[in-house]
Amino acid sequence: MKFVSVLLDTYNHERFIEEAIVSVLEQDFAASEVEILVVDDGSTDRTAEIVRKFEPRVKLLKKANGGQASAFNAGIPECQGEIVAFLDGDDWWNRGKLTAVVSAFEGAESVGLVGHGITEMFADGTKHEELLKETERLRLDSAEGARMFRLRKSFLGTSRMAYRRALLKEIGLVPEILRFEADEFLFTVAGFLSVVEILRESYTFYRMHDSNAFQIGDGNTEAIRRKQYILETLSESLESRLKDLGAPAEPIKIVTDWIKAEAELLRLELDNGYPWETIRSEIHHYRVLHAGVSNIRLALKCLTLIPGCFLPSKYYFAWRQTFLRSRIYQSARKKWMPFSEPSHVDRYRTIGP
C-alpha cells in the first residue's frame, strides 16, 4: 500500500468534524500508512478543541480565516504521502474509500486524479445517490474530453478527489480569491495535466445543511451574488493558468464557457437582464445538460421560456421558480413526461428517516 495523506479543510464544523475524522480513522488502512491533517480555517466555534481530542493521530493546522483556497495552500505543502485525499469537515467517507482510490492509482501510472460517486445526505434522512454507469477515464486535452468532463465534474469535488502529490506540486498554488470552488480549480487543471479516473461506486457522504457555503437553493440574494462572483473569478483564473500551461485553446474554451454560463444564469436571476439574454442562456444550459435530447423535450423547454421573451430576467426566474414548484406542473410532468436523466449516470433516491 502507498502512504496516503488525508487533508481535511474545516471552518466552524463543530457539529460534524468528529464524524469526518472518525470516518478516516475507520478506513481499512494501517495507521502507519495514513497521516491525517486538519486545516482549521479560523473557526470561531469548538472545531479546534474537538480536533485536538484526536492528537497525536491527527495533526491540527490552525490559520486565520481565508477560505477554501487558502486552506488548501496551507495544507498541501504539509502532506508527505504519495497520494493526497481531500475531505471537507462536514462530510464523511465510506469505509472502503482509501482502498478503492489507492487501487485505482496502482492500476495506472498515467492516472493523477481519482474521483467517484457521491451520496447526498439531507437533514430528514433522505439520500440521493449519484453514480456513473461505469468507471471512466478521461483527459481534458481534446474537445471531446472537455465535453465529457463538464458533465462529470460533480464526481470530483473536495470530498471525492484524491491526487498524486507530484501532480499537486505541478498544479501549484490555488488563487486565494477563491474562497470556495477552489476544488474545481484543482481538478480542472489536473484534468489537463494528467488522466482522471472516476470510479462508479459512492465513497463519500455529502452533507446538505443550512450553513453550507456552496448551497444557494433557499434564494438568498447575498449567497447567489457571492457564488456568481466566485464562478466568474474561477473562469478567469482557470483560463489564465491553463494558457500558461500550454493547454489547447478549444478545450479551455469549452470548460471555461460552461462556468461562465453558470455565472450568467445567476446574474440573470438577480438582475433585470434582457429577454434575449435569458433565452440564449437557458437554451445553452439545457443543451449541455441534456445532450441529444429529443425534439419533444426541447419543445417543452421552449414552452417554459415563452414568458422569458417578454419579462426582464429577474421576474422570469421568479415566475419560473413558482411555476416549477406548483402541484399542477409537478403532477403533469410525472404523468406525461418524467424528468430525463443523463445517459451516463444512475440516480437513486431513498426517503428518510
PyMOL commands that set and color helices and strands:
alter all, ss='L'
color gray80, all
select helices_A, chain A and resi 17-25+31-33+47-52+68-78+97-107+143-150+153-155+158-160+165-171+182-193+221-244+249-270+275-289+295-304+306-309+313-325+327-336
alter helices_A, ss='H'
color red, helices_A
select strands_A, chain A and resi 4-10+34-41+58-63+83-88+92-93+111-121+127-132+136-138+162-164+195-207+345-350
alter strands_A, ss='S'
color yellow, strands_A
deselect
rebuild
show_as cartoon
